Amino acid sequence: MGLARGARDPDTFPVTYHSLESLLQSENAFDGVMHLAAQIREPDTGPAGFLPSNVDLCSTLVQAFPKARHVLASSVSVYGPRSGEAISIATPCGPEGPYGRSKLAAECVIGVVPDHAVIRFSSLLGRGMKPQTFVPRIISDARAGKRITLLGDGGRQQNYLDVRDAAGMCLTAMQAGGNVVTLGVGSRSWSNREMAEMVASRLGAEIIHSGTDDSPSNVYSMIGCIELGQGVRPIGTTLDWLVEG
């Protein structure tokens, strides 16, 4: 069964509900519940607008199906900015913004049930991403003007994970036993310059540098993590998929 937002009707589910109320009225129990919904950008209503999707929905489903295994797609934003420090599962959480705080609150909600898994994902790459985010933007710029503009020297590092691998990790976590809190990250972090060079080589674009970039880098360590099949696809394979799409 699926619960979809608005008019979306994923064809992967035999039945799709478009309201939480109709799902709760029709379904008495589930073996497992995957919490994949998220409000990422701050809504017009302000920081409190993160709560309905990121916290309240989790709470309602946990209360409705307390015997199910609950798997939460969380975020590395629960750690807050840690530039230059390799983040591991043992790194203390310290979210600074309302999104990270709402995801940490959701983890606490999921942790109430006796059978659960939490996966803290890094930046996911897939088709249909927000066009203003880094990778879709440089692909668009390379296509349109054969030029990619990088801030500073492009040394900022970011960890990327193919969304198809993230989906596989959620399925593995659902089938695994025991309570799990782990990282959902790619095999390594990549600098903006490295990502731009790979996109430029595929689309015949040039790279130019402008201004400065003080954004923090994000690198991770899998020490102490549960293996869920992290980094199955090489970053080049993911970029080929995005460029072709």
C-alpha positions as CSV (number, residue, x, y, z in Angstrom):
1,M,0.0,0.0,0.0
2,G,1.2,3.5,-0.7
3,L,0.3,7.0,0.7
4,A,1.0,9.6,-2.0
5,R,0.9,13.4,-2.0
6,G,-1.7,15.2,-4.1
7,A,-2.5,13.6,-7.4
8,R,0.5,11.4,-7.6
9,D,-0.4,7.7,-8.1
10,P,2.8,5.5,-8.0
11,D,2.2,2.4,-10.2
12,T,4.4,0.3,-7.8
13,F,1.6,-0.1,-5.3
14,P,-1.6,-2.2,-5.8
15,V,-3.5,0.4,-3.8
16,T,-2.5,4.1,-3.3
17,Y,-4.2,6.4,-0.8
18,H,-4.2,10.1,-1.2
19,S,-5.2,11.1,2.3
20,L,-4.0,9.8,5.6
21,E,-7.5,9.6,6.9
22,S,-8.6,7.2,4.2
23,L,-5.6,5.0,4.8
24,L,-6.3,4.8,8.6
25,Q,-10.0,4.0,8.0
26,S,-9.2,1.2,5.5
27,E,-6.1,-0.5,6.9
28,N,-5.9,-2.2,10.3
29,A,-2.3,-3.4,10.4
30,F,1.0,-3.5,8.4
31,D,4.1,-5.6,8.7
32,G,6.2,-2.6,7.9
33,V,6.0,1.2,7.3
34,M,8.5,3.3,5.4
35,H,8.6,6.9,6.3
36,L,9.9,8.6,3.1
37,A,7.9,11.9,3.1
38,A,9.8,15.1,4.0
39,Q,9.4,18.8,4.0
40,I,12.9,20.0,3.1
41,R,12.5,23.7,2.2
42,E,11.0,26.0,4.7
43,P,7.3,26.6,3.8
44,D,5.5,29.9,3.7
45,T,4.1,29.2,7.2
46,G,7.6,29.4,8.7
47,P,9.6,26.9,10.7
48,A,6.5,25.3,12.2
49,G,5.6,24.2,8.7
50,F,8.2,21.4,8.9
51,L,6.2,19.6,11.6
52,P,3.2,18.1,9.7
53,S,5.3,16.0,7.2
54,N,8.5,15.5,9.2
55,V,7.1,14.8,12.6
56,D,3.3,14.6,12.9
57,L,2.9,12.1,10.1
58,C,5.5,9.8,11.7
59,S,3.8,10.1,15.0
60,T,0.4,9.3,13.6
61,L,1.6,6.2,11.8
62,V,3.6,5.0,14.8
63,Q,0.5,5.3,17.0
64,A,-1.7,3.6,14.4
65,F,0.6,0.7,13.6
66,P,2.8,0.2,16.7
67,K,3.5,-3.5,15.9
68,A,4.9,-2.8,12.5
69,R,8.6,-2.4,11.6
70,H,9.1,1.3,11.0
71,V,11.9,2.6,8.7
72,L,12.7,6.3,8.6
73,A,14.6,8.1,5.8
74,S,16.3,10.7,8.0
75,S,19.1,13.1,7.1
76,V,22.7,13.9,8.0
77,S,21.4,17.4,8.7
78,V,20.8,16.1,12.3
79,Y,24.5,16.5,12.8
80,G,24.6,20.2,11.9
81,P,27.7,21.7,10.1
82,R,30.9,19.8,10.7
83,S,33.3,21.2,8.2
84,G,36.6,19.3,8.0
85,E,35.4,16.6,10.5
86,A,34.6,13.1,9.3
87,I,31.1,12.4,10.6
88,S,30.4,8.9,11.9
89,I,27.3,7.4,13.4
90,A,28.9,8.2,16.8
91,T,29.2,11.9,16.1
92,P,26.9,13.8,18.5
93,C,23.8,15.4,16.8
94,G,23.6,19.1,16.8
95,P,21.2,20.4,14.1
96,E,21.2,24.1,13.7
97,G,18.2,24.7,11.4
98,P,14.5,23.7,11.8
99,Y,14.7,21.0,9.1
100,G,17.5,19.2,10.9
101,R,15.7,19.6,14.2
102,S,12.5,18.2,12.7
103,K,14.3,15.1,11.3
104,L,15.9,14.5,14.7
105,A,12.5,14.8,16.3
106,A,11.2,12.2,13.8
107,E,14.0,9.8,14.8
108,C,12.9,10.1,18.4
109,V,9.3,9.3,17.4
110,I,10.4,6.2,15.4
111,G,12.6,5.1,18.3
112,V,9.5,4.7,20.4
113,V,8.4,1.5,18.6
114,P,10.1,-1.8,19.4
115,D,11.1,-2.6,15.8
116,H,12.6,0.2,13.8
117,A,15.5,1.5,11.6
118,V,16.7,5.0,10.9
119,I,18.9,5.8,7.9
120,R,20.6,9.2,7.9
121,F,21.0,10.0,4.2
122,S,23.4,12.4,2.6
123,S,22.6,14.3,-0.7
124,L,20.6,12.0,-3.0
125,L,21.1,12.2,-6.8
126,G,18.2,11.3,-9.1
127,R,16.0,12.5,-11.9
128,G,13.5,15.1,-10.9
129,M,15.7,16.9,-8.4
130,K,15.2,20.5,-7.6
131,P,16.8,22.4,-10.6
132,Q,18.6,24.9,-8.4
133,T,20.6,22.3,-6.5
134,F,24.2,22.0,-7.5
135,V,24.3,18.9,-9.7
136,P,21.1,19.6,-11.7
137,R,22.3,23.2,-12.1
138,I,25.7,22.4,-13.6
139,I,24.1,19.9,-15.9
140,S,21.6,22.5,-17.1
141,D,24.3,25.1,-17.5
142,A,26.6,22.7,-19.4
143,R,23.7,21.9,-21.8
144,A,22.5,25.4,-22.3
145,G,25.7,27.4,-22.5
146,K,28.5,24.9,-22.6
147,R,29.9,26.6,-19.5
148,I,29.9,25.7,-15.8
149,T,30.6,28.4,-13.2
150,L,32.1,27.3,-9.9
151,L,32.4,29.5,-6.8
152,G,35.9,29.7,-5.5
153,D,38.3,26.9,-6.4
154,G,35.5,24.3,-6.3
155,G,37.2,22.5,-3.4
156,R,34.0,22.2,-1.3
157,Q,33.2,18.5,-0.8
158,Q,29.8,16.9,-0.7
159,N,28.7,13.3,-0.3
160,Y,26.3,11.9,-3.0
161,L,24.2,8.8,-3.1
162,D,22.2,7.5,-6.0
163,V,18.5,7.6,-5.1
164,R,18.1,4.1,-6.5
165,D,20.7,2.9,-4.0
166,A,18.9,4.8,-1.3
167,A,15.7,2.9,-2.1
168,G,17.6,-0.4,-2.0
169,M,19.0,0.5,1.5
170,C,15.5,1.3,2.7
171,L,14.3,-2.1,1.5
172,T,17.3,-3.8,3.1
173,A,16.6,-2.0,6.4
174,M,13.0,-3.1,6.3
175,Q,14.0,-6.8,5.9
176,A,16.8,-6.7,8.4
177,G,16.3,-7.6,12.0
178,G,17.0,-5.5,15.1
179,N,16.9,-1.8,15.7
180,V,19.3,0.2,13.5
181,V,20.5,3.7,13.3
182,T,23.0,4.1,10.4
183,L,24.4,6.4,7.7
184,G,23.0,6.3,4.1
185,V,26.0,7.7,2.3
186,G,28.0,7.2,-0.9
187,S,31.4,5.6,-0.9
188,R,33.2,8.9,-0.7
189,S,32.7,12.7,-0.9
190,W,33.4,14.6,-4.1
191,S,34.5,18.2,-4.5
192,N,32.5,20.6,-6.6
193,R,35.4,20.8,-9.0
194,E,35.5,17.0,-9.5
195,M,31.7,16.9,-10.1
196,A,32.0,19.8,-12.6
197,E,34.8,18.1,-14.4
198,M,32.8,14.9,-14.8
199,V,29.8,16.7,-16.1
200,A,31.9,18.9,-18.4
201,S,33.6,15.9,-20.0
202,R,30.2,14.4,-20.7
203,L,28.6,17.5,-22.2
204,G,31.6,19.3,-23.8
205,A,31.5,22.3,-21.5
206,E,34.2,24.5,-20.0
207,I,34.6,25.4,-16.3
208,I,35.2,28.9,-15.1
209,H,35.7,30.1,-11.5
210,S,34.1,33.1,-9.9
211,G,34.1,34.6,-6.4
212,T,34.6,32.6,-3.2
213,D,32.8,29.7,-1.6
214,D,32.8,29.4,2.2
215,S,30.3,26.6,2.4
216,P,31.3,23.7,4.7
217,S,32.5,20.4,3.3
218,N,30.8,17.1,4.3
219,V,32.7,13.9,4.6
220,Y,31.7,10.7,6.4
221,S,33.1,7.6,8.0
222,M,31.2,4.2,8.0
223,I,33.0,3.1,11.2
224,G,30.3,1.6,13.5
225,C,27.6,1.6,10.9
226,I,25.4,-1.2,9.7
227,E,26.1,-2.1,6.1
228,L,23.0,-1.7,3.9
229,G,24.7,-1.7,0.5
230,Q,26.1,1.8,0.5
231,G,27.5,3.2,-2.6
232,V,26.5,0.4,-5.0
233,R,26.7,2.6,-8.1
234,P,29.8,4.5,-9.1
235,I,29.2,8.3,-9.2
236,G,30.0,8.2,-13.0
237,T,27.1,5.8,-13.6
238,T,24.7,8.1,-11.7
239,L,25.9,11.1,-13.7
240,D,25.4,9.2,-17.0
241,W,21.9,8.5,-15.9
242,L,21.2,12.1,-15.1
243,V,22.8,13.5,-18.2
244,E,20.9,11.0,-20.4
245,G,17.6,12.0,-18.7
